[in-house]
Amino acid sequence: MSIEYDIKSINDIWGSEKSLYSFLEAEATILCKLICGDKTSVPPIQVMPTCFSKGLMGENARSAQYDPEEDDYLPTITLFPSALTDRQIARIALSHELIHHWEQTVKDQKRVEFYPAEVDDCIKARFRDSNRESFWRSGHSRRFIAKAAEVAKVLNAPLDKMLFY
């Protein structure tokens, strides 16, 4: 997809780039407080064209991505047009990435992370190939999964969307 297509798509759905960013900033403020607590700052959010959604090795296109703080770079959430097709999808994608942010910034190691058994069924249903499941799990710890199940319940969002967006 071209950058022009992405801009047209965003304008068709959100009216303008400004209204999209206003929505994302407002939602991120609310969701960050819910997910991370009062003491964690909201990471910057950027929207990138679809052409940048593939990984360096050409892996599947992503809808969103979290980059943790590193050296002089702030933690950042990147959303791609596929995550911006409506408010609910954008909210879920933003929540997923904020859970990664929570995992990086809120260090509560005393808490043992449990999640409902049906979460494993949901993950197994998504990945029929154990190698792909292992790869996904390598970026999504038990702590992340437990938090995602908790957030999905609070937001009344589908668990599979919260896990895999």
N, C-alpha and C positions, 0 to 999 in steps of 0.2 A: 504494500500500500504506500502511496505517496504522502508526503508531508501535507500537501494541499488537501488530500482526501481527509486526513486526520483533522485538520483545522476545520474543514466544512462539517465533518461529523460532530465535532465538539460544539460548533456554533449551532448546528441543527438541534442538538439535544439540550445544551445549556444556555443558549442565547449568545454567550460571548465567553472568551477565555477569562475575563474578569469575574463573571458570575460563577464560573466553575471554580476558580481559586478561592472566591469568597466562601462558597459551600465547603470546599475541602478544608480550609483553615478553621472554619467554625466547627465542623465535624471533628477534626483532629484535636481541637482543644477539649471538646466534650469527651471524646473517646480516650484520649491520653489520660485524662483525669480518672476515668472509669477503670482503665486497664492498668495504668502505671502508678496511680496515686497522685497526691498533691505536689510531691517534691521533684517530679521528673518533668523536664521541659519537653515541649512538643518539637519533634525534629522538623527541619525544613522539608517541604513537599514540592516535588517538581513533576511536571507532566512531560513525557518524552514521546516522540513519534514512534509509531509501530515499528519502523525499520530498525530501531535500537532495542527491540524487545527480545531478540534472540541472543543467547549467550555467546561468549567468545568462541566456543567450540561448535557453534551452530545448533546447539540443543533447542528444544522446543521453545516457542515464543512464550514469554511470561506476560502476565497482566499487571504485575506489580513486583517491586523488589525493595528490600531493605539493605542499606549499606551502613554498618556500624561505624562509630567514630574511629578514626585512625589518624595518628599523627596530627597534622593541622587541619584535617577534614572533619567537619561535623557529621553526625549520623544523618542519613537522608532517606526519605521514602520517595521512590519513583513510581508513578502510575502511568500506565500505557492506555491508549484509547479503548482497548477491549475491557478495561475495568471501569470505564466511564460511560457505559451505555444507559445507566439510570442511577438514581440516588441510592437505592438499596444495594446494588452491586458495588458501587463506589464505597459505600459505608462498610461493607463486608471486606473488600480488598484493603481498605485503609485499616480496619481492625486487625486483620491478619498481620499486616506489616508492623502495626503498633505492638502486637504481641511479641514479635521479634525484638522490637525496641525495648520492651519491658524485660525480656529475657537478658538482654545485654546490660541494662542499666539498673535494674532492681535485683539486688543480690540478697535473697532470703533463702539461704541454704538450709536453714533449720526445718523448713516446711517440706514434708514428704509429698510428692506429687502423685496423686491417684486420679485416674479418670475412669468413667464408666466403661464396662467391658464391651459395650456395643461400639465404642470408638474403634477398637481393633477390627471389628467386623466391617465397619465403614472403610477403614484403610485397606483391608484385604480386598474388599469389593472394588476399590478404585484401581488397585495394582494386581493384576493377575500374574504378573511376572515378579518373582521374589527379588530379583536384582534391582528392578525399578523401585520396589517398595523400600529396599535397603538404602538406595540412593536418596529417596525422599526423606526417610527417617534420619539420615545423616545430617540433614538441615533442620530437622524438627524433633527436638528432644521430648522426653516424657513430660518435662516441665512445660514446654511449649504446648504440647497436646492437651495437658490438663487445663492450662489457662484458656486455650481455645474452646474447649468444651464448656468451661465456666462462662466465658464471654458470649458464646453462641446462645446459651440459655438465657442470660440476662437481656440480650438484644432480641431474643425470640427469632434468631436467624438459623437457617439450616446448618447443621453441624458439618456436613460434607462441603458446603460452600466456604465455611469459616476455615476449614482445614486446607482446602485445595485452591483457594483463590490466589 
